[in-house]
Amino acid sequence: MTAPNPIAARTLAVRGAGTFLIGVAVNLALGWIALTGGLVASTEFFRYPPIVVWTLLGTIGAAVIYGALTRFSATPDRTFVRVAVAALLLSFVPDVGLLVAVEGVTTSEAVALMALHVPPAITAMIALPNTPFGR
């Protein structure tokens, strides 16, 4: 094991910004496809501004977690990927909750919302660590 090696704030900011830009571009494209293709039966929660905001919040969270792991973990890349996968799976829970608890939310809307969590998560696992996917 090696000692923690903190990532430079500027490097983390650049990688985080790249993660956001790629993630939001893919998510907006997926949103456009879903909305114009009629793939989403309801759009109460599936709208462009929340797609941007939630993608931003998720990528900021990922960058903060990765930055912390570089300061406190001997294996930050591998640990980050494990945390990111767990966070991705947990991020589906609120969308399932919407489906179950909010009248009018359709299965297609909940599934589409869950699908929007995947591109930023994968991008974060590639762009933030020094070794993509923690390898």
N, CA, C and O atoms as CSV, one atom per row, in Angstrom:
chain,resi,resn,atom,element,x,y,z
A,1,MET,N,N,0.833,-1.181,0.000
A,1,MET,CA,C,0.000,0.000,0.000
A,1,MET,C,C,0.874,1.239,0.000
A,1,MET,O,O,1.953,1.271,0.592
A,2,THR,N,N,0.376,2.250,-0.679
A,2,THR,CA,C,1.085,3.512,-0.703
A,2,THR,C,C,0.344,4.527,0.152
A,2,THR,O,O,-0.833,4.356,0.468
A,3,ALA,N,N,1.045,5.573,0.514
A,3,ALA,CA,C,0.434,6.641,1.309
A,3,ALA,C,C,-0.505,7.447,0.424
A,3,ALA,O,O,-0.310,7.500,-0.790
A,4,PRO,N,N,-1.522,8.076,1.010
A,4,PRO,CA,C,-2.415,8.933,0.223
A,4,PRO,C,C,-1.638,10.014,-0.522
A,4,PRO,O,O,-0.665,10.565,-0.007
A,5,ASN,N,N,-2.079,10.303,-1.726
A,5,ASN,CA,C,-1.453,11.313,-2.573
A,5,ASN,C,C,-2.565,12.256,-3.047
A,5,ASN,O,O,-3.204,11.987,-4.064
A,6,PRO,N,N,-2.805,13.366,-2.317
A,6,PRO,CA,C,-3.911,14.265,-2.660
A,6,PRO,C,C,-3.808,14.808,-4.080
A,6,PRO,O,O,-2.732,15.188,-4.542
A,7,ILE,N,N,-4.933,14.837,-4.749
A,7,ILE,CA,C,-4.993,15.395,-6.095
A,7,ILE,C,C,-4.982,16.921,-5.982
A,7,ILE,O,O,-5.563,17.482,-5.053
A,8,ALA,N,N,-4.331,17.577,-6.913
A,8,ALA,CA,C,-4.299,19.036,-6.933
A,8,ALA,C,C,-5.709,19.573,-7.198
A,8,ALA,O,O,-6.450,19.012,-8.005
A,9,ALA,N,N,-6.066,20.637,-6.528
A,9,ALA,CA,C,-7.409,21.219,-6.654
A,9,ALA,C,C,-7.715,21.591,-8.104
A,9,ALA,O,O,-8.834,21.382,-8.574
A,10,ARG,N,N,-6.741,22.132,-8.805
A,10,ARG,CA,C,-6.952,22.528,-10.205
A,10,ARG,C,C,-7.218,21.307,-11.082
A,10,ARG,O,O,-8.102,21.332,-11.938
A,11,THR,N,N,-6.457,20.252,-10.870
A,11,THR,CA,C,-6.658,19.016,-11.627
A,11,THR,C,C,-8.044,18.448,-11.365
A,11,THR,O,O,-8.741,18.033,-12.290
A,12,LEU,N,N,-8.434,18.434,-10.105
A,12,LEU,CA,C,-9.756,17.926,-9.739
A,12,LEU,C,C,-10.851,18.782,-10.364
A,12,LEU,O,O,-11.849,18.249,-10.848
A,13,ALA,N,N,-10.678,20.100,-10.359
A,13,ALA,CA,C,-11.673,20.995,-10.948
A,13,ALA,C,C,-11.806,20.768,-12.452
A,13,ALA,O,O,-12.915,20.746,-12.985
A,14,VAL,N,N,-10.679,20.602,-13.131
A,14,VAL,CA,C,-10.711,20.370,-14.583
A,14,VAL,C,C,-11.378,19.030,-14.886
A,14,VAL,O,O,-12.228,18.940,-15.772
A,15,ARG,N,N,-10.993,18.000,-14.153
A,15,ARG,CA,C,-11.609,16.684,-14.375
A,15,ARG,C,C,-13.094,16.714,-14.021
A,15,ARG,O,O,-13.911,16.104,-14.712
A,16,GLY,N,N,-13.441,17.413,-12.958
A,16,GLY,CA,C,-14.844,17.520,-12.563
A,16,GLY,C,C,-15.662,18.266,-13.607
A,16,GLY,O,O,-16.777,17.861,-13.935
A,17,ALA,N,N,-15.108,19.355,-14.127
A,17,ALA,CA,C,-15.799,20.110,-15.172
A,17,ALA,C,C,-15.991,19.262,-16.428
A,17,ALA,O,O,-17.056,19.283,-17.046
A,18,GLY,N,N,-14.959,18.526,-16.794
A,18,GLY,CA,C,-15.073,17.631,-17.945
A,18,GLY,C,C,-16.127,16.562,-17.721
A,18,GLY,O,O,-16.894,16.235,-18.627
A,19,THR,N,N,-16.161,16.024,-16.518
A,19,THR,CA,C,-17.176,15.021,-16.171
A,19,THR,C,C,-18.567,15.611,-16.335
A,19,THR,O,O,-19.451,14.983,-16.918
A,20,PHE,N,N,-18.757,16.820,-15.819
A,20,PHE,CA,C,-20.067,17.465,-15.939
A,20,PHE,C,C,-20.423,17.725,-17.394
A,20,PHE,O,O,-21.531,17.400,-17.821
A,21,LEU,N,N,-19.507,18.305,-18.163
A,21,LEU,CA,C,-19.813,18.666,-19.545
A,21,LEU,C,C,-20.179,17.445,-20.387
A,21,LEU,O,O,-21.127,17.486,-21.172
A,22,ILE,N,N,-19.435,16.375,-20.222
A,22,ILE,CA,C,-19.749,15.153,-20.978
A,22,ILE,C,C,-21.053,14.557,-20.480
A,22,ILE,O,O,-21.920,14.201,-21.278
A,23,GLY,N,N,-21.196,14.447,-19.162
A,23,GLY,CA,C,-22.409,13.855,-18.592
A,23,GLY,C,C,-23.664,14.619,-18.957
A,23,GLY,O,O,-24.678,14.012,-19.301
A,24,VAL,N,N,-23.614,15.956,-18.889
A,24,VAL,CA,C,-24.806,16.746,-19.194
A,24,VAL,C,C,-25.111,16.708,-20.690
A,24,VAL,O,O,-26.279,16.700,-21.078
A,25,ALA,N,N,-24.082,16.683,-21.534
A,25,ALA,CA,C,-24.324,16.594,-22.978
A,25,ALA,C,C,-25.023,15.282,-23.325
A,25,ALA,O,O,-25.990,15.266,-24.085
A,26,VAL,N,N,-24.530,14.194,-22.766
A,26,VAL,CA,C,-25.158,12.895,-23.025
A,26,VAL,C,C,-26.568,12.874,-22.449
A,26,VAL,O,O,-27.495,12.397,-23.105
A,27,ASN,N,N,-26.742,13.382,-21.235
A,27,ASN,CA,C,-28.066,13.362,-20.617
A,27,ASN,C,C,-29.071,14.232,-21.374
A,27,ASN,O,O,-30.227,13.842,-21.536
A,28,LEU,N,N,-28.644,15.396,-21.834
A,28,LEU,CA,C,-29.560,16.231,-22.613
A,28,LEU,C,C,-29.925,15.566,-23.936
A,28,LEU,O,O,-31.064,15.670,-24.391
A,29,ALA,N,N,-28.964,14.884,-24.553
A,29,ALA,CA,C,-29.257,14.145,-25.786
A,29,ALA,C,C,-30.242,13.013,-25.509
A,29,ALA,O,O,-31.192,12.809,-26.265
A,30,LEU,N,N,-30.010,12.278,-24.423
A,30,LEU,CA,C,-30.947,11.202,-24.065
A,30,LEU,C,C,-32.325,11.766,-23.735
A,30,LEU,O,O,-33.344,11.192,-24.117
A,31,GLY,N,N,-32.350,12.883,-23.031
A,31,GLY,CA,C,-33.628,13.527,-22.720
A,31,GLY,C,C,-34.357,13.948,-23.971
A,31,GLY,O,O,-35.564,13.738,-24.093
A,32,TRP,N,N,-33.632,14.541,-24.902
A,32,TRP,CA,C,-34.245,14.958,-26.163
A,32,TRP,C,C,-34.811,13.753,-26.923
A,32,TRP,O,O,-35.923,13.806,-27.447
A,33,ILE,N,N,-34.034,12.674,-26.974
A,33,ILE,CA,C,-34.498,11.458,-27.655
A,33,ILE,C,C,-35.756,10.920,-26.994
A,33,ILE,O,O,-36.725,10.572,-27.669
A,34,ALA,N,N,-35.734,10.856,-25.670
A,34,ALA,CA,C,-36.885,10.318,-24.936
A,34,ALA,C,C,-38.124,11.191,-25.120
A,34,ALA,O,O,-39.226,10.675,-25.306
A,35,LEU,N,N,-37.947,12.500,-25.069
A,35,LEU,CA,C,-39.094,13.404,-25.171
A,35,LEU,C,C,-39.630,13.514,-26.589
A,35,LEU,O,O,-40.843,13.460,-26.793
A,36,THR,N,N,-38.754,13.667,-27.569
A,36,THR,CA,C,-39.227,13.815,-28.949
A,36,THR,C,C,-39.675,12.487,-29.546
A,36,THR,O,O,-40.498,12.452,-30.461
A,37,GLY,N,N,-39.129,11.400,-29.021
A,37,GLY,CA,C,-39.517,10.088,-29.530
A,37,GLY,C,C,-40.725,9.502,-28.837
A,37,GLY,O,O,-41.158,8.395,-29.158
A,38,GLY,N,N,-41.272,10.240,-27.885
A,38,GLY,CA,C,-42.448,9.743,-27.173
A,38,GLY,C,C,-42.147,8.551,-26.290
A,38,GLY,O,O,-43.041,7.753,-26.006
A,39,LEU,N,N,-40.904,8.414,-25.850
A,39,LEU,CA,C,-40.517,7.270,-25.024
A,39,LEU,C,C,-40.904,7.448,-23.558
A,39,LEU,O,O,-40.922,6.488,-22.787
A,40,VAL,N,N,-41.212,8.680,-23.187
A,40,VAL,CA,C,-41.585,8.977,-21.807
A,40,VAL,C,C,-43.067,9.331,-21.806
A,40,VAL,O,O,-43.480,10.312,-22.424
A,41,ALA,N,N,-43.863,8.522,-21.106
A,41,ALA,CA,C,-45.305,8.713,-21.118
A,41,ALA,C,C,-45.749,9.929,-20.315
A,41,ALA,O,O,-46.788,10.516,-20.618
A,42,SER,N,N,-44.995,10.313,-19.311
A,42,SER,CA,C,-45.324,11.543,-18.580
A,42,SER,C,C,-44.036,12.317,-18.394
A,42,SER,O,O,-42.940,11.757,-18.418
A,43,THR,N,N,-44.193,13.621,-18.209
A,43,THR,CA,C,-42.998,14.452,-18.078
A,43,THR,C,C,-43.067,15.351,-16.853
A,43,THR,O,O,-42.493,16.439,-16.846
A,44,GLU,N,N,-43.759,14.908,-15.830
A,44,GLU,CA,C,-43.863,15.725,-14.627
A,44,GLU,C,C,-42.482,15.998,-14.032
A,44,GLU,O,O,-42.213,17.117,-13.594
A,45,PHE,N,N,-41.611,15.001,-14.009
A,45,PHE,CA,C,-40.273,15.152,-13.444
A,45,PHE,C,C,-39.184,15.115,-14.499
A,45,PHE,O,O,-38.044,15.489,-14.223
A,46,PHE,N,N,-39.511,14.677,-15.684
A,46,PHE,CA,C,-38.528,14.517,-16.755
A,46,PHE,C,C,-38.523,15.784,-17.601
A,46,PHE,O,O,-39.252,15.888,-18.588
A,47,ARG,N,N,-37.688,16.751,-17.201
A,47,ARG,CA,C,-37.588,18.040,-17.886
A,47,ARG,C,C,-36.116,18.443,-17.982
A,47,ARG,O,O,-35.277,17.960,-17.222
A,48,TYR,N,N,-35.820,19.334,-18.927
A,48,TYR,CA,C,-34.431,19.720,-19.172
A,48,TYR,C,C,-33.751,20.426,-17.992
A,48,TYR,O,O,-32.647,20.024,-17.627
A,49,PRO,N,N,-34.348,21.457,-17.377
A,49,PRO,CA,C,-33.624,22.116,-16.272
A,49,PRO,C,C,-33.239,21.169,-15.133
A,49,PRO,O,O,-32.102,21.223,-14.666
A,50,PRO,N,N,-34.147,20.301,-14.668
A,50,PRO,CA,C,-33.714,19.366,-13.621
A,50,PRO,C,C,-32.632,18.391,-14.085
A,50,PRO,O,O,-31.798,17.968,-13.285
A,51,ILE,N,N,-32.641,18.036,-15.354
A,51,ILE,CA,C,-31.590,17.150,-15.875
A,51,ILE,C,C,-30.231,17.824,-15.685
A,51,ILE,O,O,-29.273,17.188,-15.246
A,52,VAL,N,N,-30.154,19.097,-16.014
A,52,VAL,CA,C,-28.894,19.835,-15.878
A,52,VAL,C,C,-28.509,19.970,-14.403
A,52,VAL,O,O,-27.365,19.710,-14.030
A,53,VAL,N,N,-29.456,20.373,-13.575
A,53,VAL,CA,C,-29.168,20.596,-12.151
A,53,VAL,C,C,-28.732,19.309,-11.465
A,53,VAL,O,O,-27.737,19.304,-10.740
A,54,TRP,N,N,-29.461,18.217,-11.683
A,54,TRP,CA,C,-29.120,16.961,-10.999
A,54,TRP,C,C,-27.810,16.373,-11.530
A,54,TRP,O,O,-27.061,15.750,-10.778
A,55,THR,N,N,-27.532,16.569,-12.820
A,55,THR,CA,C,-26.242,16.128,-13.356
A,55,THR,C,C,-25.119,16.931,-12.715
A,55,THR,O,O,-24.083,16.370,-12.358
A,56,LEU,N,N,-25.310,18.224,-12.567
A,56,LEU,CA,C,-24.307,19.071,-11.924
A,56,LEU,C,C,-24.077,18.647,-10.472
A,56,LEU,O,O,-22.934,18.502,-10.038
A,57,LEU,N,N,-25.154,18.453,-9.732
A,57,LEU,CA,C,-25.016,18.057,-8.326
A,57,LEU,C,C,-24.317,16.701,-8.192
A,57,LEU,O,O,-23.473,16.515,-7.316
A,58,GLY,N,N,-24.673,15.772,-9.056
A,58,GLY,CA,C,-24.040,14.452,-9.010
A,58,GLY,C,C,-22.559,14.498,-9.322
A,58,GLY,O,O,-21.759,13.825,-8.672
A,59,THR,N,N,-22.190,15.296,-10.323
A,59,THR,CA,C,-20.770,15.356,-10.679
A,59,THR,C,C,-19.964,16.140,-9.642
A,59,THR,O,O,-18.801,15.822,-9.392
A,60,ILE,N,N,-20.568,17.146,-9.048
A,60,ILE,CA,C,-19.881,17.845,-7.946
A,60,ILE,C,C,-19.656,16.877,-6.792
A,60,ILE,O,O,-18.568,16.822,-6.219
A,61,GLY,N,N,-20.691,16.116,-6.458
A,61,GLY,CA,C,-20.556,15.128,-5.384
A,61,GLY,C,C,-19.467,14.116,-5.677
A,61,GLY,O,O,-18.680,13.770,-4.797
A,62,ALA,N,N,-19.421,13.643,-6.907
A,62,ALA,CA,C,-18.397,12.667,-7.287
A,62,ALA,C,C,-17.003,13.264,-7.160
A,62,ALA,O,O,-16.090,12.607,-6.658
A,63,ALA,N,N,-16.832,14.500,-7.611
A,63,ALA,CA,C,-15.517,15.146,-7.535
A,63,ALA,C,C,-15.091,15.357,-6.085
A,63,ALA,O,O,-13.929,15.143,-5.740
A,64,VAL,N,N,-16.022,15.774,-5.245
A,64,VAL,CA,C,-15.706,15.980,-3.829
A,64,VAL,C,C,-15.306,14.660,-3.175
A,64,VAL,O,O,-14.334,14.606,-2.421
A,65,ILE,N,N,-16.045,13.611,-3.459
A,65,ILE,CA,C,-15.728,12.292,-2.888
A,65,ILE,C,C,-14.362,11.819,-3.375
A,65,ILE,O,O,-13.554,11.329,-2.586
A,66,TYR,N,N,-14.105,11.965,-4.676
A,66,TYR,CA,C,-12.798,11.532,-5.183
A,66,TYR,C,C,-11.680,12.344,-4.544
A,66,TYR,O,O,-10.659,11.787,-4.142
A,67,GLY,N,N,-11.867,13.647,-4.449
A,67,GLY,CA,C,-10.856,14.495,-3.815
A,67,GLY,C,C,-10.582,14.064,-2.379
A,67,GLY,O,O,-9.428,14.008,-1.955
A,68,ALA,N,N,-11.638,13.761,-1.634
A,68,ALA,CA,C,-11.465,13.301,-0.248
A,68,ALA,C,C,-10.739,11.961,-0.203
A,68,ALA,O,O,-9.873,11.746,0.645
A,69,LEU,N,N,-11.093,11.067,-1.114
A,69,LEU,CA,C,-10.446,9.750,-1.119
A,69,LEU,C,C,-8.950,9.858,-1.415
A,69,LEU,O,O,-8.159,9.081,-0.882
A,70,THR,N,N,-8.555,10.816,-2.261
A,70,THR,CA,C,-7.119,10.964,-2.535
A,70,THR,C,C,-6.359,11.442,-1.312
A,70,THR,O,O,-5.144,11.268,-1.224
A,71,ARG,N,N,-7.060,12.036,-0.379
A,71,ARG,CA,C,-6.417,12.515,0.840
A,71,ARG,C,C,-6.404,11.478,1.961
A,71,ARG,O,O,-5.532,11.507,2.829
A,72,PHE,N,N,-7.372,10.565,1.938
A,72,PHE,CA,C,-7.522,9.660,3.079
A,72,PHE,C,C,-7.399,8.178,2.759
A,72,PHE,O,O,-7.361,7.356,3.675
A,73,SER,N,N,-7.334,7.819,1.489
A,73,SER,CA,C,-7.280,6.408,1.115
A,73,SER,C,C,-5.957,6.084,0.428
A,73,SER,O,O,-5.430,6.883,-0.346
A,74,ALA,N,N,-5.442,4.919,0.720
A,74,ALA,CA,C,-4.219,4.461,0.050
A,74,ALA,C,C,-4.526,4.000,-1.373
A,74,ALA,O,O,-3.627,3.938,-2.212
A,75,THR,N,N,-5.784,3.680,-1.649
A,75,THR,CA,C,-6.196,3.223,-2.984
A,75,THR,C,C,-7.413,4.037,-3.437
A,75,THR,O,O,-8.507,3.488,-3.562
A,76,PRO,N,N,-7.238,5.321,-3.681
A,76,PRO,CA,C,-8.395,6.172,-3.978
A,76,PRO,C,C,-9.121,5.813,-5.276
A,76,PRO,O,O,-10.347,5.903,-5.336
A,77,ASP,N,N,-8.396,5.414,-6.300
A,77,ASP,CA,C,-9.046,5.112,-7.573
A,77,ASP,C,C,-9.975,3.910,-7.445
A,77,ASP,O,O,-11.143,3.969,-7.829
A,78,ARG,N,N,-9.448,2.834,-6.909
A,78,ARG,CA,C,-10.248,1.619,-6.741
A,78,ARG,C,C,-11.416,1.868,-5.789
A,78,ARG,O,O,-12.537,1.432,-6.050
A,79,THR,N,N,-11.154,2.561,-4.698
A,79,THR,CA,C,-12.200,2.845,-3.726
A,79,THR,C,C,-13.271,3.741,-4.340
A,79,THR,O,O,-14.462,3.535,-4.105
A,80,PHE,N,N,-12.856,4.732,-5.125
A,80,PHE,CA,C,-13.821,5.624,-5.764
A,80,PHE,C,C,-14.756,4.857,-6.685
A,80,PHE,O,O,-15.965,5.085,-6.671
A,81,VAL,N,N,-14.214,3.960,-7.475
A,81,VAL,CA,C,-15.063,3.198,-8.403
A,81,VAL,C,C,-16.076,2.370,-7.622
A,81,VAL,O,O,-17.240,2.295,-8.016
A,82,ARG,N,N,-15.661,1.756,-6.536
A,82,ARG,CA,C,-16.596,0.985,-5.709
A,82,ARG,C,C,-17.678,1.884,-5.126
A,82,ARG,O,O,-18.858,1.534,-5.139
A,83,VAL,N,N,-17.278,3.030,-4.620
A,83,VAL,CA,C,-18.247,3.984,-4.059
A,83,VAL,C,C,-19.177,4.493,-5.166
A,83,VAL,O,O,-20.381,4.628,-4.946
A,84,ALA,N,N,-18.640,4.771,-6.332
A,84,ALA,CA,C,-19.449,5.280,-7.443
A,84,ALA,C,C,-20.487,4.249,-7.898
A,84,ALA,O,O,-21.629,4.606,-8.185
A,85,VAL,N,N,-20.101,2.997,-7.964
A,85,VAL,CA,C,-21.055,1.952,-8.352
A,85,VAL,C,C,-22.160,1.838,-7.292
A,85,VAL,O,O,-23.340,1.741,-7.627
A,86,ALA,N,N,-21.770,1.851,-6.028
A,86,ALA,CA,C,-22.770,1.784,-4.946
A,86,ALA,C,C,-23.689,3.002,-4.998
A,86,ALA,O,O,-24.903,2.868,-4.848
A,87,ALA,N,N,-23.121,4.185,-5.209
A,87,ALA,CA,C,-23.926,5.406,-5.283
A,87,ALA,C,C,-24.873,5.360,-6.482
A,87,ALA,O,O,-26.020,5.796,-6.384
A,88,LEU,N,N,-24.402,4.838,-7.601
A,88,LEU,CA,C,-25.264,4.715,-8.778
A,88,LEU,C,C,-26.463,3.824,-8.468
A,88,LEU,O,O,-27.602,4.178,-8.775
A,89,LEU,N,N,-26.208,2.683,-7.869
A,89,LEU,CA,C,-27.305,1.779,-7.536
A,89,LEU,C,C,-28.270,2.422,-6.543
A,89,LEU,O,O,-29.486,2.297,-6.687
A,90,LEU,N,N,-27.736,3.099,-5.551
A,90,LEU,CA,C,-28.587,3.775,-4.569
A,90,LEU,C,C,-29.359,4.940,-5.191
A,90,LEU,O,O,-30.449,5.280,-4.733
A,91,SER,N,N,-28.796,5.547,-6.229
A,91,SER,CA,C,-29.469,6.683,-6.864
A,91,SER,C,C,-30.758,6.279,-7.574
A,91,SER,O,O,-31.586,7.135,-7.885
A,92,PHE,N,N,-30.934,4.997,-7.832
A,92,PHE,CA,C,-32.167,4.530,-8.459
A,92,PHE,C,C,-33.336,4.522,-7.475
A,92,PHE,O,O,-34.493,4.596,-7.889
A,93,VAL,N,N,-33.047,4.433,-6.190
A,93,VAL,CA,C,-34.093,4.302,-5.169
A,93,VAL,C,C,-35.095,5.461,-5.210
A,93,VAL,O,O,-36.297,5.200,-5.186
A,94,PRO,N,N,-34.662,6.729,-5.272
A,94,PRO,CA,C,-35.661,7.802,-5.323
A,94,PRO,C,C,-36.560,7.746,-6.554
A,94,PRO,O,O,-37.731,8.118,-6.482
A,95,ASP,N,N,-36.025,7.287,-7.680
A,95,ASP,CA,C,-36.839,7.190,-8.887
A,95,ASP,C,C,-37.885,6.087,-8.756
A,95,ASP,O,O,-39.019,6.240,-9.209
A,96,VAL,N,N,-37.502,4.989,-8.143
A,96,VAL,CA,C,-38.476,3.934,-7.849
A,96,VAL,C,C,-39.509,4.467,-6.857
A,96,VAL,O,O,-40.700,4.178,-6.969
A,97,GLY,N,N,-39.037,5.249,-5.884
A,97,GLY,CA,C,-39.943,5.861,-4.918
A,97,GLY,C,C,-40.950,6.779,-5.590
A,97,GLY,O,O,-42.124,6.783,-5.222
A,98,LEU,N,N,-40.505,7.558,-6.574
A,98,LEU,CA,C,-41.437,8.403,-7.327
A,98,LEU,C,C,-42.517,7.557,-7.984
A,98,LEU,O,O,-43.702,7.887,-7.937
A,99,LEU,N,N,-42.093,6.479,-8.586
A,99,LEU,CA,C,-43.034,5.598,-9.276
A,99,LEU,C,C,-44.073,5.044,-8.318
A,99,LEU,O,O,-45.256,4.969,-8.649
A,100,VAL,N,N,-43.634,4.660,-7.139
A,100,VAL,CA,C,-44.521,4.038,-6.164
A,100,VAL,C,C,-45.383,5.073,-5.434
A,100,VAL,O,O,-46.561,4.828,-5.177
A,101,ALA,N,N,-44.799,6.222,-5.103
A,101,ALA,CA,C,-45.463,7.147,-4.189
A,101,ALA,C,C,-46.176,8.326,-4.852
A,101,ALA,O,O,-47.049,8.933,-4.231
A,102,VAL,N,N,-45.832,8.662,-6.082
A,102,VAL,CA,C,-46.409,9.855,-6.704
A,102,VAL,C,C,-47.358,9.447,-7.825
A,102,VAL,O,O,-46.966,8.810,-8.803
A,103,GLU,N,N,-48.599,9.831,-7.652
A,103,GLU,CA,C,-49.600,9.509,-8.664
A,103,GLU,C,C,-49.264,10.248,-9.959
A,103,GLU,O,O,-48.908,11.426,-9.931
A,104,GLY,N,N,-49.375,9.570,-11.067
A,104,GLY,CA,C,-49.103,10.179,-12.363
A,104,GLY,C,C,-47.721,9.888,-12.911
A,104,GLY,O,O,-47.482,10.073,-14.104
A,105,VAL,N,N,-46.804,9.438,-12.068
A,105,VAL,CA,C,-45.475,9.081,-12.561
A,105,VAL,C,C,-45.580,7.718,-13.231
A,105,VAL,O,O,-46.055,6.750,-12.636
A,106,THR,N,N,-45.134,7.662,-14.462
A,106,THR,CA,C,-45.236,6.416,-15.220
A,106,THR,C,C,-43.945,5.604,-15.101
A,106,THR,O,O,-42.893,6.124,-14.730
A,107,THR,N,N,-44.058,4.345,-15.418
A,107,THR,CA,C,-42.880,3.477,-15.404
A,107,THR,C,C,-41.832,3.994,-16.383
A,107,THR,O,O,-40.639,3.984,-16.080
A,108,SER,N,N,-42.273,4.446,-17.554
A,108,SER,CA,C,-41.307,4.949,-18.544
A,108,SER,C,C,-40.577,6.177,-18.020
A,108,SER,O,O,-39.387,6.343,-18.287
A,109,GLU,N,N,-41.265,7.039,-17.279
A,109,GLU,CA,C,-40.606,8.221,-16.721
A,109,GLU,C,C,-39.586,7.817,-15.667
A,109,GLU,O,O,-38.473,8.343,-15.648
A,110,ALA,N,N,-39.952,6.887,-14.790
A,110,ALA,CA,C,-39.022,6.439,-13.741
A,110,ALA,C,C,-37.795,5.758,-14.355
A,110,ALA,O,O,-36.668,6.009,-13.926
A,111,VAL,N,N,-38.004,4.908,-15.344
A,111,VAL,CA,C,-36.888,4.217,-15.994
A,111,VAL,C,C,-36.008,5.227,-16.736
A,111,VAL,O,O,-34.782,5.121,-16.700
A,112,ALA,N,N,-36.620,6.196,-17.401
A,112,ALA,CA,C,-35.844,7.214,-18.106
A,112,ALA,C,C,-35.011,8.036,-17.122
A,112,ALA,O,O,-33.854,8.350,-17.402
A,113,LEU,N,N,-35.588,8.384,-15.982
A,113,LEU,CA,C,-34.834,9.115,-14.962
A,113,LEU,C,C,-33.653,8.282,-14.459
A,113,LEU,O,O,-32.554,8.804,-14.276
A,114,MET,N,N,-33.885,6.993,-14.238
A,114,MET,CA,C,-32.795,6.120,-13.787
A,114,MET,C,C,-31.696,6.034,-14.847
A,114,MET,O,O,-30.510,6.019,-14.518
A,115,ALA,N,N,-32.093,5.979,-16.115
A,115,ALA,CA,C,-31.117,5.892,-17.197
A,115,ALA,C,C,-30.209,7.120,-17.224
A,115,ALA,O,O,-29.048,7.025,-17.623
A,116,LEU,N,N,-30.729,8.269,-16.804
A,116,LEU,CA,C,-29.932,9.500,-16.808
A,116,LEU,C,C,-28.841,9.501,-15.735
A,116,LEU,O,O,-27.944,10.343,-15.776
A,117,HIS,N,N,-28.904,8.585,-14.789
A,117,HIS,CA,C,-27.872,8.509,-13.755
A,117,HIS,C,C,-26.608,7.814,-14.277
A,117,HIS,O,O,-25.515,8.024,-13.752
A,118,VAL,N,N,-26.766,7.001,-15.294
A,118,VAL,CA,C,-25.669,6.144,-15.748
A,118,VAL,C,C,-24.554,6.901,-16.488
A,118,VAL,O,O,-23.388,6.708,-16.144
A,119,PRO,N,N,-24.850,7.753,-17.487
A,119,PRO,CA,C,-23.739,8.412,-18.198
A,119,PRO,C,C,-22.814,9.245,-17.306
A,119,PRO,O,O,-21.595,9.125,-17.434
A,120,PRO,N,N,-23.345,10.091,-16.400
A,120,PRO,CA,C,-22.415,10.829,-15.543
A,120,PRO,C,C,-21.613,9.917,-14.616
A,120,PRO,O,O,-20.453,10.203,-14.320
A,121,ALA,N,N,-22.220,8.828,-14.159
A,121,ALA,CA,C,-21.502,7.900,-13.277
A,121,ALA,C,C,-20.348,7.244,-14.025
A,121,ALA,O,O,-19.234,7.165,-13.508
A,122,ILE,N,N,-20.611,6.781,-15.226
A,122,ILE,CA,C,-19.546,6.151,-16.015
A,122,ILE,C,C,-18.470,7.174,-16.365
A,122,ILE,O,O,-17.276,6.882,-16.287
A,123,THR,N,N,-18.895,8.362,-16.748
A,123,THR,CA,C,-17.929,9.416,-17.067
A,123,THR,C,C,-17.058,9.732,-15.856
A,123,THR,O,O,-15.847,9.905,-15.991
A,124,ALA,N,N,-17.667,9.808,-14.677
A,124,ALA,CA,C,-16.904,10.086,-13.456
A,124,ALA,C,C,-15.895,8.979,-13.178
A,124,ALA,O,O,-14.771,9.255,-12.758
A,125,MET,N,N,-16.289,7.730,-13.408
A,125,MET,CA,C,-15.376,6.615,-13.144
A,125,MET,C,C,-14.216,6.571,-14.147
A,125,MET,O,O,-13.179,5.964,-13.877
A,126,ILE,N,N,-14.397,7.206,-15.285
A,126,ILE,CA,C,-13.327,7.273,-16.285
A,126,ILE,C,C,-12.477,8.525,-16.084
A,126,ILE,O,O,-11.248,8.449,-16.112
A,127,ALA,N,N,-13.118,9.676,-15.883
A,127,ALA,CA,C,-12.412,10.961,-15.916
A,127,ALA,C,C,-11.781,11.379,-14.593
A,127,ALA,O,O,-10.723,12.009,-14.598
A,128,LEU,N,N,-12.394,11.050,-13.473
A,128,LEU,CA,C,-11.868,11.550,-12.204
A,128,LEU,C,C,-10.632,10.803,-11.701
A,128,LEU,O,O,-9.659,11.451,-11.313
A,129,PRO,N,N,-10.630,9.481,-11.693
A,129,PRO,CA,C,-9.448,8.777,-11.159
A,129,PRO,C,C,-8.219,8.928,-12.060
A,129,PRO,O,O,-8.329,9.196,-13.256
A,130,ASN,N,N,-7.062,8.748,-11.454
A,130,ASN,CA,C,-5.825,8.734,-12.246
A,130,ASN,C,C,-5.783,7.531,-13.153
A,130,ASN,O,O,-5.216,7.594,-14.244
A,131,THR,N,N,-6.377,6.430,-12.718
A,131,THR,CA,C,-6.479,5.221,-13.528
A,131,THR,C,C,-7.961,4.957,-13.775
A,131,THR,O,O,-8.681,4.605,-12.841
A,132,PRO,N,N,-8.439,5.121,-15.024
A,132,PRO,CA,C,-9.861,4.933,-15.314
A,132,PRO,C,C,-10.379,3.599,-14.776
A,132,PRO,O,O,-9.722,2.563,-14.882
A,133,PHE,N,N,-11.557,3.658,-14.208
A,133,PHE,CA,C,-12.218,2.508,-13.595
A,133,PHE,C,C,-11.392,1.901,-12.452
A,133,PHE,O,O,-11.624,0.761,-12.049
A,134,GLY,N,N,-10.439,2.664,-11.942
A,134,GLY,CA,C,-9.669,2.224,-10.782
A,134,GLY,C,C,-8.715,1.085,-11.031
A,134,GLY,O,O,-8.342,0.375,-10.097
A,135,ARG,N,N,-8.311,0.894,-12.268
A,135,ARG,CA,C,-7.410,-0.223,-12.600
A,135,ARG,C,C,-5.990,0.100,-12.274
A,135,ARG,O,O,-5.103,-0.726,-12.488
